[in-house]
């Protein structure tokens, strides 16, 4: 799907240099992948401390089953 975007040329050139990618398309694709990964990781971090642990659970006994 072709999409036209108005991206700051200086920002794109900087991203191109920093990323080491050879094309603008590859640079934008990599940037989007990294953006998504970071947001998903942040969402996972928000889950820490929200689970209720069963102190009586014996994981070793469960392995033997």
N, C-alpha and C positions, 0 to 999 in steps of 0.2 A: 504494500500500500504506500503510495507516494504521499508525502506530507511536506508542505512548505512551512518552515519556521523562520522567524526573525531572531537569530541568535547573535548576541554581542560578538563581533568578529575578534576582538582582543581576547575575550574569555575563551572562545573556541580555539584560537591559536595557542593560548597558554595551555589549555587542556590537551591539545595535540602534542605539544612538546613534553609535558609532564607524563602523559600516558605511554608515550613511545609507539603509539599506533601510527599506521601509515596513512590512513584516510580520515576525513572528517566523520564519515558515516561510522567507521569502526570506533572512533573516539566517543561519539554520542551514544552508540550502543553500549560500550563499556561503562560510560558514566551512568546510564540508566540502570544497568545491571547492578552496579555498585550502590546506587541510590536505593534500589529495591531491597538489596541484601541488608543494608544498614537499617532501613525502616523495619524489616522483618525481625532483625536481631533485637532492635529496641523494643519491639512488641513482646518478644520472648522474655526479655529482662524484666518487663513489667509484671510477669507472672511469678517471679521469684517471691517466695514468702506467702503465696496465696493458697498453697496446698496444705491440707490437713494430713499430717503423718499419723499412721497407725503404729504406735510404739510397740505393740504386741506382735507385729508382723515379723516372721522369721524367714528371710529370703533364702537362707541355706536349706531350710526344710522344704521350701517350695522347689528348689533345684532338684532335690532327691526324688520328687514325684515322677 
